[in-house]
């Protein structure tokens, strides 16, 4: 069955970015001129996803407004002949977006469970907003390509420094099934480095079969006393194969302040209108340190 649907959990409180995220969702924090969640939505679209459900919480209205039409702004840009800017705001309302709310922050697994009716009986992808991925083939598309071969759930993983395993879901790889694709013995959420089965961490892109929902419904709270998606995936792996695909592209972690700064600088360096000035600024600033 074709993968057509994506779920983007966006109900987190964004406490790491307070006070910026007091009234503004963290998903709207801009990378220069584009909110982080727009990068995720664009990855979904570039992968061939047709419908996207964003699971939001309280004070997340700006996300809905961002992807809605803004007639006043469009008319003003049109009157001024600002065609390019007009296209950047108009393109956003062509996307098939749906919203639902997670009323209680009970964890990522619980957020994904809110998508049960939207997804129905189809395979789907989950895309986390803190990880921006860059590669020639979008990572979500790479997972979809693997699904076409295996018809099995597949998550993206990447090596991380061993001392950081407690920030991630970590896999216990069994053997290489095909190049860069692993069979997995166990999926463990946030293990301490001493007990982590490897340094291959789950990086926020999942292709899942719909059987995950009945498992999420009965999932007991795990790490951090939250209903963890990783724990339900570990149980899914006991009834059907779940693969891990190693991502070789570039990952930007915009969920912490330093990663966010790095992303802004690297993204700025890809923009022709500022590349030269930015390089000069960085050099001069570094010399004065
Ligand atoms: C979540 C997942 C974790 C995964 C991580 C990737 O954790 O629970 O398995 O490795 O995203 O960013 P969180 O960052 O929400 O604590």
py3Dmol code that shows the C-alpha trace and the ligand (Angstrom):
import py3Dmol

protein = """\
ATOM      1  CA  UNK A   1       0.000   0.000   0.000  1.00  0.00           C
ATOM      2  CA  UNK A   2       1.251   3.474  -0.861  1.00  0.00           C
ATOM      3  CA  UNK A   3       2.418   5.714   1.985  1.00  0.00           C
ATOM      4  CA  UNK A   4       0.376   8.926   1.744  1.00  0.00           C
ATOM      5  CA  UNK A   5       0.080  10.321   5.247  1.00  0.00           C
ATOM      6  CA  UNK A   6       2.401  12.027   7.693  1.00  0.00           C
ATOM      7  CA  UNK A   7       1.980  12.896  11.351  1.00  0.00           C
ATOM      8  CA  UNK A   8       3.953  15.750  12.890  1.00  0.00           C
ATOM      9  CA  UNK A   9       3.777  15.880  16.696  1.00  0.00           C
ATOM     10  CA  UNK A  10       3.977  19.534  17.736  1.00  0.00           C
ATOM     11  CA  UNK A  11       2.487  19.665  21.206  1.00  0.00           C
ATOM     12  CA  UNK A  12       5.712  20.065  23.197  1.00  0.00           C
ATOM     13  CA  UNK A  13       6.097  23.049  25.497  1.00  0.00           C
ATOM     14  CA  UNK A  14       9.467  24.167  24.145  1.00  0.00           C
ATOM     15  CA  UNK A  15      10.839  24.939  27.614  1.00  0.00           C
ATOM     16  CA  UNK A  16      14.444  25.028  26.334  1.00  0.00           C
ATOM     17  CA  UNK A  17      13.653  28.201  24.418  1.00  0.00           C
ATOM     18  CA  UNK A  18      11.783  30.128  27.100  1.00  0.00           C
ATOM     19  CA  UNK A  19      10.903  32.958  27.194  1.00  0.00           C
ATOM     20  CA  UNK A  20      10.736  32.998  23.344  1.00  0.00           C
ATOM     21  CA  UNK A  21       8.288  30.102  23.434  1.00  0.00           C
ATOM     22  CA  UNK A  22       6.016  31.509  26.130  1.00  0.00           C
ATOM     23  CA  UNK A  23       3.435  32.717  23.614  1.00  0.00           C
ATOM     24  CA  UNK A  24       4.920  31.361  20.385  1.00  0.00           C
ATOM     25  CA  UNK A  25       5.151  27.651  19.493  1.00  0.00           C
ATOM     26  CA  UNK A  26       8.746  26.417  19.276  1.00  0.00           C
ATOM     27  CA  UNK A  27       7.899  25.035  15.820  1.00  0.00           C
ATOM     28  CA  UNK A  28       7.550  28.646  14.639  1.00  0.00           C
ATOM     29  CA  UNK A  29      11.101  29.614  15.641  1.00  0.00           C
ATOM     30  CA  UNK A  30      12.600  30.799  12.345  1.00  0.00           C
ATOM     31  CA  UNK A  31      15.736  29.600  10.621  1.00  0.00           C
ATOM     32  CA  UNK A  32      16.453  33.064   9.199  1.00  0.00           C
ATOM     33  CA  UNK A  33      13.118  33.527   7.395  1.00  0.00           C
ATOM     34  CA  UNK A  34      11.471  30.103   7.541  1.00  0.00           C
ATOM     35  CA  UNK A  35       9.824  28.516  10.600  1.00  0.00           C
ATOM     36  CA  UNK A  36      11.338  25.143  11.526  1.00  0.00           C
ATOM     37  CA  UNK A  37       8.038  23.327  10.955  1.00  0.00           C
ATOM     38  CA  UNK A  38       7.966  24.520   7.346  1.00  0.00           C
ATOM     39  CA  UNK A  39      11.186  22.591   6.656  1.00  0.00           C
ATOM     40  CA  UNK A  40       9.441  19.459   7.949  1.00  0.00           C
ATOM     41  CA  UNK A  41       6.305  20.053   5.880  1.00  0.00           C
ATOM     42  CA  UNK A  42       8.460  20.644   2.788  1.00  0.00           C
ATOM     43  CA  UNK A  43      10.359  17.377   3.395  1.00  0.00           C
ATOM     44  CA  UNK A  44       6.993  15.569   3.530  1.00  0.00           C
ATOM     45  CA  UNK A  45       5.797  17.156   0.307  1.00  0.00           C
ATOM     46  CA  UNK A  46       9.106  16.525  -1.477  1.00  0.00           C
ATOM     47  CA  UNK A  47       8.774  12.868  -0.465  1.00  0.00           C
ATOM     48  CA  UNK A  48       5.333  12.563  -2.078  1.00  0.00           C
ATOM     49  CA  UNK A  49       3.226  12.716   1.108  1.00  0.00           C
ATOM     50  CA  UNK A  50      -0.307  13.949   0.365  1.00  0.00           C
ATOM     51  CA  UNK A  51      -1.964  14.557   3.750  1.00  0.00           C
ATOM     52  CA  UNK A  52      -0.322  15.855   6.916  1.00  0.00           C
ATOM     53  CA  UNK A  53      -1.726  15.826  10.441  1.00  0.00           C
ATOM     54  CA  UNK A  54      -0.131  18.174  12.938  1.00  0.00           C
ATOM     55  CA  UNK A  55      -0.772  17.189  16.554  1.00  0.00           C
ATOM     56  CA  UNK A  56      -0.787  20.456  18.481  1.00  0.00           C
ATOM     57  CA  UNK A  57      -1.565  21.635  21.960  1.00  0.00           C
ATOM     58  CA  UNK A  58      -2.586  24.851  23.656  1.00  0.00           C
ATOM     59  CA  UNK A  59      -1.195  28.106  22.175  1.00  0.00           C
ATOM     60  CA  UNK A  60      -0.232  26.501  18.871  1.00  0.00           C
ATOM     61  CA  UNK A  61      -2.637  28.597  16.770  1.00  0.00           C
ATOM     62  CA  UNK A  62       0.206  30.443  14.970  1.00  0.00           C
ATOM     63  CA  UNK A  63       1.087  27.135  13.242  1.00  0.00           C
ATOM     64  CA  UNK A  64      -2.433  26.944  11.783  1.00  0.00           C
ATOM     65  CA  UNK A  65      -2.307  30.576  10.739  1.00  0.00           C
ATOM     66  CA  UNK A  66       1.064  30.107   9.084  1.00  0.00           C
ATOM     67  CA  UNK A  67      -0.295  27.482   6.699  1.00  0.00           C
ATOM     68  CA  UNK A  68      -3.558  29.351   6.060  1.00  0.00           C
ATOM     69  CA  UNK A  69      -4.271  32.067   3.489  1.00  0.00           C
ATOM     70  CA  UNK A  70      -3.632  35.678   4.522  1.00  0.00           C
ATOM     71  CA  UNK A  71      -5.678  37.709   2.044  1.00  0.00           C
ATOM     72  CA  UNK A  72      -4.659  41.087   3.397  1.00  0.00           C
ATOM     73  CA  UNK A  73      -0.949  40.267   3.070  1.00  0.00           C
ATOM     74  CA  UNK A  74      -1.403  38.714  -0.369  1.00  0.00           C
ATOM     75  CA  UNK A  75      -3.281  41.804  -1.629  1.00  0.00           C
ATOM     76  CA  UNK A  76      -0.596  44.134  -0.240  1.00  0.00           C
ATOM     77  CA  UNK A  77       2.244  42.159  -1.863  1.00  0.00           C
ATOM     78  CA  UNK A  78       0.348  41.999  -5.148  1.00  0.00           C
ATOM     79  CA  UNK A  79      -0.277  45.765  -5.128  1.00  0.00           C
ATOM     80  CA  UNK A  80       3.447  46.350  -4.597  1.00  0.00           C
ATOM     81  CA  UNK A  81       4.382  43.909  -7.369  1.00  0.00           C
ATOM     82  CA  UNK A  82       6.335  41.695  -4.959  1.00  0.00           C
ATOM     83  CA  UNK A  83       5.761  38.526  -6.960  1.00  0.00           C
ATOM     84  CA  UNK A  84       8.481  36.402  -5.378  1.00  0.00           C
ATOM     85  CA  UNK A  85       7.393  37.105  -1.812  1.00  0.00           C
ATOM     86  CA  UNK A  86       3.785  36.576  -2.850  1.00  0.00           C
ATOM     87  CA  UNK A  87       4.646  33.093  -4.117  1.00  0.00           C
ATOM     88  CA  UNK A  88       6.380  32.212  -0.833  1.00  0.00           C
ATOM     89  CA  UNK A  89       3.269  32.997   1.196  1.00  0.00           C
ATOM     90  CA  UNK A  90       0.705  31.650  -1.305  1.00  0.00           C
ATOM     91  CA  UNK A  91       2.387  28.260  -1.795  1.00  0.00           C
ATOM     92  CA  UNK A  92       1.849  27.500   1.881  1.00  0.00           C
ATOM     93  CA  UNK A  93      -1.931  27.208   1.672  1.00  0.00           C
ATOM     94  CA  UNK A  94      -1.885  24.609  -1.087  1.00  0.00           C
ATOM     95  CA  UNK A  95      -0.897  21.866   1.345  1.00  0.00           C
ATOM     96  CA  UNK A  96      -3.439  19.339   2.664  1.00  0.00           C
ATOM     97  CA  UNK A  97      -3.017  19.964   6.364  1.00  0.00           C
ATOM     98  CA  UNK A  98      -5.103  18.719   9.263  1.00  0.00           C
ATOM     99  CA  UNK A  99      -4.863  19.582  12.935  1.00  0.00           C
ATOM    100  CA  UNK A 100      -5.773  17.797  16.117  1.00  0.00           C
ATOM    101  CA  UNK A 101      -4.982  18.527  19.728  1.00  0.00           C
ATOM    102  CA  UNK A 102      -3.253  16.465  22.345  1.00  0.00           C
ATOM    103  CA  UNK A 103      -5.020  17.654  25.476  1.00  0.00           C
ATOM    104  CA  UNK A 104      -2.540  16.181  27.964  1.00  0.00           C
ATOM    105  CA  UNK A 105       1.238  16.000  27.437  1.00  0.00           C
ATOM    106  CA  UNK A 106       1.604  12.287  28.154  1.00  0.00           C
ATOM    107  CA  UNK A 107       4.528  11.658  25.814  1.00  0.00           C
ATOM    108  CA  UNK A 108       5.420  11.115  22.165  1.00  0.00           C
ATOM    109  CA  UNK A 109       3.634   7.759  21.957  1.00  0.00           C
ATOM    110  CA  UNK A 110       0.457   9.369  23.237  1.00  0.00           C
ATOM    111  CA  UNK A 111       0.806  12.220  20.709  1.00  0.00           C
ATOM    112  CA  UNK A 112       1.108   9.733  17.838  1.00  0.00           C
ATOM    113  CA  UNK A 113      -1.934   7.834  19.149  1.00  0.00           C
ATOM    114  CA  UNK A 114      -4.009  10.985  18.501  1.00  0.00           C
ATOM    115  CA  UNK A 115      -3.486  10.278  14.764  1.00  0.00           C
ATOM    116  CA  UNK A 116      -5.272   6.895  14.871  1.00  0.00           C
ATOM    117  CA  UNK A 117      -8.464   7.977  13.080  1.00  0.00           C
ATOM    118  CA  UNK A 118      -6.601  10.172  10.589  1.00  0.00           C
ATOM    119  CA  UNK A 119      -4.283   7.329   9.602  1.00  0.00           C
ATOM    120  CA  UNK A 120      -6.814   4.478   9.544  1.00  0.00           C
ATOM    121  CA  UNK A 121      -5.412   1.218   8.232  1.00  0.00           C
ATOM    122  CA  UNK A 122      -2.494   2.583   6.191  1.00  0.00           C
ATOM    123  CA  UNK A 123       1.253   2.776   6.680  1.00  0.00           C
ATOM    124  CA  UNK A 124       2.285   6.327   7.584  1.00  0.00           C
ATOM    125  CA  UNK A 125       5.261   8.419   8.591  1.00  0.00           C
ATOM    126  CA  UNK A 126       5.991  10.287  11.819  1.00  0.00           C
ATOM    127  CA  UNK A 127       8.244  13.326  11.522  1.00  0.00           C
ATOM    128  CA  UNK A 128       9.627  15.083  14.600  1.00  0.00           C
ATOM    129  CA  UNK A 129      10.072  18.814  14.392  1.00  0.00           C
ATOM    130  CA  UNK A 130      13.377  19.092  16.266  1.00  0.00           C
ATOM    131  CA  UNK A 131      15.365  17.292  13.565  1.00  0.00           C
ATOM    132  CA  UNK A 132      15.926  18.947  10.193  1.00  0.00           C
ATOM    133  CA  UNK A 133      17.410  16.595   7.621  1.00  0.00           C
ATOM    134  CA  UNK A 134      19.292  17.422   4.469  1.00  0.00           C
ATOM    135  CA  UNK A 135      20.213  14.859   1.819  1.00  0.00           C
ATOM    136  CA  UNK A 136      19.899  14.434  -1.938  1.00  0.00           C
ATOM    137  CA  UNK A 137      16.888  12.174  -1.421  1.00  0.00           C
ATOM    138  CA  UNK A 138      14.729  13.437   1.468  1.00  0.00           C
ATOM    139  CA  UNK A 139      15.028  11.079   4.445  1.00  0.00           C
ATOM    140  CA  UNK A 140      11.278  10.450   4.550  1.00  0.00           C
ATOM    141  CA  UNK A 141      11.459   9.372   0.902  1.00  0.00           C
ATOM    142  CA  UNK A 142      14.355   7.030   1.754  1.00  0.00           C
ATOM    143  CA  UNK A 143      12.142   5.360   4.382  1.00  0.00           C
ATOM    144  CA  UNK A 144       9.298   5.124   1.864  1.00  0.00           C
ATOM    145  CA  UNK A 145      11.624   3.520  -0.689  1.00  0.00           C
ATOM    146  CA  UNK A 146      12.643   0.929   1.883  1.00  0.00           C
ATOM    147  CA  UNK A 147       8.993   0.255   2.670  1.00  0.00           C
ATOM    148  CA  UNK A 148       8.310  -0.448  -1.011  1.00  0.00           C
ATOM    149  CA  UNK A 149      10.864  -3.265  -0.819  1.00  0.00           C
ATOM    150  CA  UNK A 150      10.096  -4.692   2.628  1.00  0.00           C
ATOM    151  CA  UNK A 151       6.501  -3.623   3.488  1.00  0.00           C
ATOM    152  CA  UNK A 152       7.782  -3.227   7.031  1.00  0.00           C
ATOM    153  CA  UNK A 153       8.124  -0.387   9.522  1.00  0.00           C
ATOM    154  CA  UNK A 154      11.467   1.391   9.265  1.00  0.00           C
ATOM    155  CA  UNK A 155      13.042   4.087  11.441  1.00  0.00           C
ATOM    156  CA  UNK A 156      15.959   6.342  10.663  1.00  0.00           C
ATOM    157  CA  UNK A 157      19.049   6.082  12.866  1.00  0.00           C
ATOM    158  CA  UNK A 158      22.418   7.794  13.015  1.00  0.00           C
ATOM    159  CA  UNK A 159      25.571   7.282  15.122  1.00  0.00           C
ATOM    160  CA  UNK A 160      25.856   9.692  18.063  1.00  0.00           C
ATOM    161  CA  UNK A 161      28.673  10.081  20.622  1.00  0.00           C
ATOM    162  CA  UNK A 162      28.292   7.263  23.157  1.00  0.00           C
ATOM    163  CA  UNK A 163      27.927   9.730  26.061  1.00  0.00           C
ATOM    164  CA  UNK A 164      24.772  11.146  24.432  1.00  0.00           C
ATOM    165  CA  UNK A 165      22.711   7.941  24.205  1.00  0.00           C
ATOM    166  CA  UNK A 166      20.527   9.015  27.136  1.00  0.00           C
ATOM    167  CA  UNK A 167      19.027  11.752  24.946  1.00  0.00           C
ATOM    168  CA  UNK A 168      17.717   9.307  22.340  1.00  0.00           C
ATOM    169  CA  UNK A 169      15.993   6.077  21.504  1.00  0.00           C
ATOM    170  CA  UNK A 170      18.792   3.618  20.709  1.00  0.00           C
ATOM    171  CA  UNK A 171      18.743   0.398  18.690  1.00  0.00           C
ATOM    172  CA  UNK A 172      20.384  -2.957  19.249  1.00  0.00           C
ATOM    173  CA  UNK A 173      21.274  -3.872  15.659  1.00  0.00           C
ATOM    174  CA  UNK A 174      21.160  -7.560  14.835  1.00  0.00           C
ATOM    175  CA  UNK A 175      22.581  -7.827  11.324  1.00  0.00           C
ATOM    176  CA  UNK A 176      22.680  -5.800   8.139  1.00  0.00           C
ATOM    177  CA  UNK A 177      19.651  -6.791   6.072  1.00  0.00           C
ATOM    178  CA  UNK A 178      20.708  -4.748   3.050  1.00  0.00           C
ATOM    179  CA  UNK A 179      23.172  -1.888   2.678  1.00  0.00           C
ATOM    180  CA  UNK A 180      22.606   0.515   5.588  1.00  0.00           C
ATOM    181  CA  UNK A 181      19.405  -1.281   6.683  1.00  0.00           C
ATOM    182  CA  UNK A 182      19.449  -3.294   9.918  1.00  0.00           C
ATOM    183  CA  UNK A 183      17.298  -5.915  11.529  1.00  0.00           C
ATOM    184  CA  UNK A 184      16.933  -4.885  15.132  1.00  0.00           C
ATOM    185  CA  UNK A 185      16.900  -6.922  18.325  1.00  0.00           C
ATOM    186  CA  UNK A 186      15.666  -4.206  20.667  1.00  0.00           C
ATOM    187  CA  UNK A 187      14.670  -0.556  20.694  1.00  0.00           C
ATOM    188  CA  UNK A 188      15.531   1.153  23.995  1.00  0.00           C
ATOM    189  CA  UNK A 189      14.419   4.653  24.996  1.00  0.00           C
ATOM    190  CA  UNK A 190      17.055   6.949  26.528  1.00  0.00           C
ATOM    191  CA  UNK A 191      19.544   4.352  27.866  1.00  0.00           C
ATOM    192  CA  UNK A 192      22.510   5.500  29.938  1.00  0.00           C
ATOM    193  CA  UNK A 193      25.809   5.062  27.998  1.00  0.00           C
ATOM    194  CA  UNK A 194      26.876   2.112  30.222  1.00  0.00           C
ATOM    195  CA  UNK A 195      23.851   0.059  29.190  1.00  0.00           C
ATOM    196  CA  UNK A 196      23.184   1.419  25.683  1.00  0.00           C
ATOM    197  CA  UNK A 197      23.155  -1.478  23.176  1.00  0.00           C
ATOM    198  CA  UNK A 198      24.888   0.666  20.497  1.00  0.00           C
ATOM    199  CA  UNK A 199      25.445   4.305  19.556  1.00  0.00           C
ATOM    200  CA  UNK A 200      22.853   4.204  16.755  1.00  0.00           C
ATOM    201  CA  UNK A 201      20.176   6.705  17.772  1.00  0.00           C
ATOM    202  CA  UNK A 202      16.649   7.186  16.446  1.00  0.00           C
ATOM    203  CA  UNK A 203      16.566  10.583  14.747  1.00  0.00           C
ATOM    204  CA  UNK A 204      12.969  11.636  14.388  1.00  0.00           C
ATOM    205  CA  UNK A 205      11.752   9.977  11.169  1.00  0.00           C
ATOM    206  CA  UNK A 206       9.622   6.838  11.377  1.00  0.00           C
ATOM    207  CA  UNK A 207       7.645   4.865   8.833  1.00  0.00           C
ATOM    208  CA  UNK A 208       5.133   2.768  10.746  1.00  0.00           C
ATOM    209  CA  UNK A 209       2.487   0.196   9.969  1.00  0.00           C
ATOM    210  CA  UNK A 210      -0.954   0.881  11.516  1.00  0.00           C
ATOM    211  CA  UNK A 211      -0.544  -2.026  13.956  1.00  0.00           C
ATOM    212  CA  UNK A 212       1.393   0.458  16.102  1.00  0.00           C
ATOM    213  CA  UNK A 213      -1.883   2.034  17.299  1.00  0.00           C
ATOM    214  CA  UNK A 214      -3.246  -0.960  19.226  1.00  0.00           C
ATOM    215  CA  UNK A 215       0.160  -1.229  20.901  1.00  0.00           C
ATOM    216  CA  UNK A 216       0.164   2.479  21.786  1.00  0.00           C
ATOM    217  CA  UNK A 217      -3.284   2.078  23.327  1.00  0.00           C
ATOM    218  CA  UNK A 218      -1.952  -0.413  25.840  1.00  0.00           C
ATOM    219  CA  UNK A 219       1.523   1.091  26.259  1.00  0.00           C
ATOM    220  CA  UNK A 220       2.552   1.657  29.881  1.00  0.00           C
ATOM    221  CA  UNK A 221       4.580   4.801  30.671  1.00  0.00           C
ATOM    222  CA  UNK A 222       8.344   4.318  30.310  1.00  0.00           C
ATOM    223  CA  UNK A 223      11.365   6.683  30.452  1.00  0.00           C
ATOM    224  CA  UNK A 224      10.447  10.009  32.088  1.00  0.00           C
ATOM    225  CA  UNK A 225       7.121   8.430  33.072  1.00  0.00           C
ATOM    226  CA  UNK A 226       5.862   9.144  29.537  1.00  0.00           C
ATOM    227  CA  UNK A 227       4.142   6.903  26.994  1.00  0.00           C
ATOM    228  CA  UNK A 228       7.101   6.315  24.695  1.00  0.00           C
ATOM    229  CA  UNK A 229       6.809   5.626  20.961  1.00  0.00           C
ATOM    230  CA  UNK A 230      10.089   3.671  21.145  1.00  0.00           C
ATOM    231  CA  UNK A 231       8.599   1.205  23.675  1.00  0.00           C
ATOM    232  CA  UNK A 232       5.590   0.506  21.429  1.00  0.00           C
ATOM    233  CA  UNK A 233       7.951   0.065  18.442  1.00  0.00           C
ATOM    234  CA  UNK A 234       9.958  -2.450  20.452  1.00  0.00           C
ATOM    235  CA  UNK A 235       6.749  -4.451  20.967  1.00  0.00           C
ATOM    236  CA  UNK A 236       5.811  -4.049  17.289  1.00  0.00           C
ATOM    237  CA  UNK A 237       9.185  -5.572  16.401  1.00  0.00           C
ATOM    238  CA  UNK A 238       8.195  -8.718  18.301  1.00  0.00           C
ATOM    239  CA  UNK A 239       5.164  -9.295  16.063  1.00  0.00           C
ATOM    240  CA  UNK A 240       6.484  -7.964  12.735  1.00  0.00           C
ATOM    241  CA  UNK A 241       9.903  -6.851  11.468  1.00  0.00           C
ATOM    242  CA  UNK A 242      10.922  -3.272  12.186  1.00  0.00           C
ATOM    243  CA  UNK A 243      14.006  -2.082  10.326  1.00  0.00           C
ATOM    244  CA  UNK A 244      16.466   0.696  11.072  1.00  0.00           C
ATOM    245  CA  UNK A 245      17.901   2.667   8.172  1.00  0.00           C
ATOM    246  CA  UNK A 246      21.163   4.507   8.728  1.00  0.00           C
ATOM    247  CA  UNK A 247      20.979   8.095   7.527  1.00  0.00           C
ATOM    248  CA  UNK A 248      24.090   9.411   5.790  1.00  0.00           C
ATOM    249  CA  UNK A 249      22.976  12.976   5.200  1.00  0.00           C
ATOM    250  CA  UNK A 250      23.233  16.014   7.443  1.00  0.00           C
ATOM    251  CA  UNK A 251      21.117  16.366  10.564  1.00  0.00           C
ATOM    252  CA  UNK A 252      20.404  19.660  12.293  1.00  0.00           C
ATOM    253  CA  UNK A 253      19.113  19.430  15.837  1.00  0.00           C
ATOM    254  CA  UNK A 254      17.090  22.604  16.268  1.00  0.00           C
ATOM    255  CA  UNK A 255      15.685  21.379  19.594  1.00  0.00           C
ATOM    256  CA  UNK A 256      18.546  22.859  21.613  1.00  0.00           C
ATOM    257  CA  UNK A 257      20.013  26.340  21.596  1.00  0.00           C
ATOM    258  CA  UNK A 258      23.463  25.505  20.229  1.00  0.00           C
ATOM    259  CA  UNK A 259      22.080  23.242  17.480  1.00  0.00           C
ATOM    260  CA  UNK A 260      19.659  26.013  16.591  1.00  0.00           C
ATOM    261  CA  UNK A 261      22.470  28.561  16.269  1.00  0.00           C
ATOM    262  CA  UNK A 262      24.513  26.168  14.112  1.00  0.00           C
ATOM    263  CA  UNK A 263      21.513  25.608  11.860  1.00  0.00           C
ATOM    264  CA  UNK A 264      20.911  29.322  11.390  1.00  0.00           C
ATOM    265  CA  UNK A 265      24.551  29.932  10.460  1.00  0.00           C
ATOM    266  CA  UNK A 266      24.801  26.984   8.065  1.00  0.00           C
ATOM    267  CA  UNK A 267      21.473  27.835   6.466  1.00  0.00           C
ATOM    268  CA  UNK A 268      22.499  31.473   6.162  1.00  0.00           C
ATOM    269  CA  UNK A 269      25.608  30.300   4.295  1.00  0.00           C
ATOM    270  CA  UNK A 270      23.373  28.647   1.676  1.00  0.00           C
ATOM    271  CA  UNK A 271      21.537  31.902   0.925  1.00  0.00           C
ATOM    272  CA  UNK A 272      23.199  33.686  -2.013  1.00  0.00           C
ATOM    273  CA  UNK A 273      22.118  37.131  -0.809  1.00  0.00           C
ATOM    274  CA  UNK A 274      24.003  36.816   2.487  1.00  0.00           C
ATOM    275  CA  UNK A 275      26.719  34.194   1.999  1.00  0.00           C
ATOM    276  CA  UNK A 276      29.567  36.610   1.298  1.00  0.00           C
ATOM    277  CA  UNK A 277      28.739  39.064   4.079  1.00  0.00           C
ATOM    278  CA  UNK A 278      28.143  36.272   6.558  1.00  0.00           C
ATOM    279  CA  UNK A 279      31.532  34.646   5.876  1.00  0.00           C
ATOM    280  CA  UNK A 280      33.245  38.006   6.323  1.00  0.00           C
ATOM    281  CA  UNK A 281      31.337  38.661   9.534  1.00  0.00           C
ATOM    282  CA  UNK A 282      32.210  35.235  10.987  1.00  0.00           C
ATOM    283  CA  UNK A 283      35.915  35.672  10.127  1.00  0.00           C
ATOM    284  CA  UNK A 284      36.114  39.156  11.629  1.00  0.00           C
ATOM    285  CA  UNK A 285      34.221  38.131  14.737  1.00  0.00           C
ATOM    286  CA  UNK A 286      36.439  35.061  15.268  1.00  0.00           C
ATOM    287  CA  UNK A 287      39.599  37.179  14.874  1.00  0.00           C
ATOM    288  CA  UNK A 288      38.414  39.560  17.605  1.00  0.00           C
ATOM    289  CA  UNK A 289      37.808  36.782  20.127  1.00  0.00           C
TER     290      UNK A 289
END
"""
ligand_1 = """\
16
LIG
C 12.286 11.619 20.902
C 12.211 10.097 20.916
C 13.605 9.485 20.858
C 14.352 10.032 19.646
C 14.362 11.573 19.662
C 14.962 12.110 18.377
O 12.858 12.052 22.114
O 11.510 9.674 22.086
O 13.516 8.094 20.778
O 15.659 9.532 19.634
O 13.041 12.093 19.785
O 15.052 13.491 18.378
P 12.739 13.594 22.626
O 13.771 14.354 21.877
O 11.342 14.039 22.330
O 13.021 13.522 24.101
"""
view = py3Dmol.view(width=600, height=400)
view.addModel(protein, "pdb")
view.setStyle({"model": 0}, {"cartoon": {"style": "trace"}})
view.addModel(ligand_1, "xyz")
view.setStyle({"model": 1}, {"stick": {}})
view.zoomTo()
view.show()
